[in-house]
Amino acid sequence: MNMNIVILAAGQGKRMKSALPKVLQPLAGKPLLEHVLETAISLSKSAEPIVVIGHGAEHVNAFLADLAIRDLRFKKTKTVLQKEQKGTGHALLQALPKLNPDLPTLVLYGDVPLTTKETLQGLIRLADGVRSKECALSLLTQNMSNPTGYGRIVRDHDGLINAIVEEKDASTSVKAISEINTGIMVLPTRSLAKWLKSLKTKNAQGEYYLTDVIAMAVRDGVPIRSAQARHEHEILGVNSRDQLADLERQLQRQRANALLDLGVTVFDPERIDIRGELVCGQDVWIDVGCVFEGRVKLAAGVRVGPYCIIKNTEIAAGSEVGAFTHIDGAKIGSDARIGPYARIRPGSELAKEVHIGNFVEVKNSKIAAQSKANHLAYVGDSLVGARVNVGAGTITCNYDGVNKHQTIIEDDVFIGSDTQLVAPVRVGKGATLGAGTTLTKDAPPGKLTVSRAKQVSVEWQRPVKMKSKSTKAK
């Protein structure tokens, strides 16, 4: 169904105590507003969401411009400015000139990020299910055990909705009502234009309430229908840090449950963070405290130890990642062993059965099958062949202070401990570098290359610690 979609995102969010606009606060690695936009555009291929911005408009505009570049799905998003925040009705009024009067209007909120596509589709069908030139008005409501802070749905004796009363304007009897207004609704746009222009500010907050159009719809005989979300978290908004934290855990628990349903072993579903897309094969194990960012793919049998951070990475079948390992922008081959305490940086490709051990860093390098760097090493801007042993304390000196240079290590090389390879340099196939070597020239294949100062022993007296004056005085 084609429709107008308006997302109200002009609020300041004072309780967040942040210079960042509320709708740009992150939830599972993405701004709240991005979650809402993703759901909005999933409803219709022709969707052109209109975002009403206000507080921090320049930041929101910059975010939307960047989002449209990163993902063409968002290119049709438009914005309108609410210069003064005078309530939800006033905010929607700013978008009115951009609305197609022949289509219904869906109203969403930039700080209510978890409403599902299925819930909104049900609400849209309710509004469309009437034989007239214009659609009905449909509301998303919710029965809550603690409705404090929400507007209440007031129904007549026949159970029909006849008003929404904000809590600050509600009597004691109205406050006792448990059914609340979520603010999400579908409205007939031609009638909406008339209603918005008739709004008054005679209320406790002195604002133009969008909810006042309900009474106008009753007056004009427009059918009003309601639906409820399947889960309460779908309608929860964010006004404070603790509410944001609550939603984060709600969303992360959903994602953990989805993994469990697919057969993934998640050691503790309360201690996992997926800030993007995580794709898992069969029999994947994920220990506690792991964070996954961007797009991560774990093939069958991959095991991830505790407290790892993995971002934009593919890990092939049977590989293991030890505790406290960071991997970013890499490809890991099958049956590899990474970590613990390893760091794999962008541009790195590790083939099958590669071992990268504790306190080893790999950056923008390709390492072929069965090579290993098990202890305290740095491999940067390098091509490493198969079956290479990189000894403890070895580093590739790839940066001359201005430019990066490449190190090439061919197959079957053995590099002794505490070796420095000053790039650009090549180590030939089957070569051995003696411990402590500083390599500044190419090492020929099949030979031992050693570069170190001559060892000497001399007679000497080890210094003795002198007594202080205060000690002498005693």
PyMOL commands that set and color helices and strands:
alter all, ss='L'
color gray80, all
select helices_A, chain A and resi 14-16+22-24+32-42+57-70+72-74+88-98+117-128+167-169+172-175+189-196+210-219+232-235+241-261+469-473
alter helices_A, ss='H'
color red, helices_A
select strands_A, chain A and resi 4-9+26-27+30-31+50-53+78-81+105-109+137-143+152-155+161-165+179-187+224-228+265-266+272-280+285-286+290-298+303-304+309-315+320-321+326-328+330-332+337-338+343-344+348-350+355-358+361-363+366-367+372-375+378-380+382-384+389-390+395-397+407-409+414-415+420-422+425-427+432-433+438-439+448-449
alter strands_A, ss='S'
color yellow, strands_A
deselect
rebuild
show_as cartoon
